[in-house]
Amino acid sequence: MRYISTRGKAPVLTFEEAMLTGLARDGGLYVPETIPTLTQGQIAAMAGQSYEDIAFAVMRPFIGDTFTDAEFKTLITKAYAGFGHAARAPLVQLDSNHFLLELFHGPTLAFKDFAMQIIGQMFEAALTRSGKRVTIVGATSGDTGSAAIEAFRGLDAVDVFILYPHNRVSEVQRRQMTTPTEDNVHAIAVDGDFDDCQAAVKDMFNDFAFREEVSLAGVNSINWGRVLAQVVYYFSSAVSLGAPGRDISYTVPTGNFGDIFAGYIAKQMGLPIKDLIVATNRNDILHRTLETGAYTKEGVTPTISPSMDIQVSSNFERALFYAYDQDGGTVAGQMEDLKSGGFTISQGAYQALKETYKSGRASEKETATAIKTYVAKHGELLCPHSAVGVHVAEAHQGSTPMVTLATAHPAKFPAAVEAATNIHPPLPPRMADLYERSERITRVANDLSAIQTIIRDRIN
Ligand SMILES: *Cc1c(COP(=O)(O)O)cnc(C)c1O
């Protein structure tokens, strides 16, 4: 299995190389040269299997010879052992034909754990084998950083530095980053906003001397390994509802398009997915694009579903690549136009996108109303992101079973949930002492060289 860039000019890589590299050297994103398919029989055989067994069957065709079967099974088992639910991704029935896929039983209570935990295991195994060590640096507005720290804590071949905006993440998110005690993980509070953190990370990757010196690596949402791990729960949920003998539709609360793109891969692999519905909050660049064919940047407005507050959706480039029949040159041109504000998708590619994805949007008021209604009518306390999802899903319901992805636990966003319902969402018992654990925070000015000095000092 070989991996190619969405912009057509970067070296072709193996799975291991693509995973360790992240962004391609031509600025593009890695995708498999061909998408492997599973037969109806192979999909049917997943019924009744454990999440781990399904994960092996789904991911194995993509990893080439990076790991032996026995090794890969061990990594999968370790990755999901820390989850707080035996099913890993349980499905809850909301209505006769509407289901909630709970993706928040991982160690940091958001779906990003599904990908980050297995990425942590795969990095450690691949690096240990080659005797290498890397420094992972990332910026976070909350969920990605905590998931990365939780996934890499205590591993030998990796140091992790997460930059977050000081005083601008929720208390639960901050504590999840600052309370792990292992000395290979570092939460760095930057005096600035999320864009400043992201700019600092980008500058470090562009500082080639520094990049070399500390062996910089990234695990942001464009990493192919992360997308791949998210394909698994489309299979596990669809099979439990009767696939491959029955079509299933999905609504996905969307920001950087990684989660919903994993649904597209599942469909290409042979899973009978009818509709894939992109749900956005009022930062609705994706919804507008699917309505009009024009991808145009506007500012970002903060919402109660902050993990979906985006201006540009990084993984959308992968969707464009397939809509343009894998024409990397055209994708590169559109991405160049994006620098000056936006681009218009050609008629054929726009049609292809519309055949693959539907979309909808929830306002702040609609989101709060959905949180309130779903606890009253269906007994489910939703986080604001999942509430955006169910609101959009309702508008698309037909005779096909609808699965909405619940991307975070309500206790991760207690203020918004309490404002909508007057219920304070409690943390699960296994992390009930989060507010008592002591924190380790390094605060730093919004200054590149100060940040680089901290990283150099800590890894030596
Ligand atoms: C990251 C995140 C999203 C958006 O997922 P994408 O893959 O970026 O589209 C939605 N909800 C929550 C809670 C998240 O953490």
The ligand as an ORCA input file, in Angstrom:
! r2SCAN-3c Opt
* xyz 0 1
  C     -12.532     17.779     16.760
  C     -13.970     17.776     17.141
  C     -14.997     17.898     16.180
  C     -14.702     18.114     14.700
  O     -14.149     16.977     14.094
  P     -13.413     17.083     12.668
  O     -12.834     15.744     12.428
  O     -12.362     18.154     12.847
  O     -14.434     17.467     11.668
  C     -16.312     17.814     16.604
  N     -16.615     17.660     17.911
  C     -15.662     17.553     18.874
  C     -16.073     17.410     20.296
  C     -14.306     17.598     18.526
  O     -13.376     17.507     19.482
*
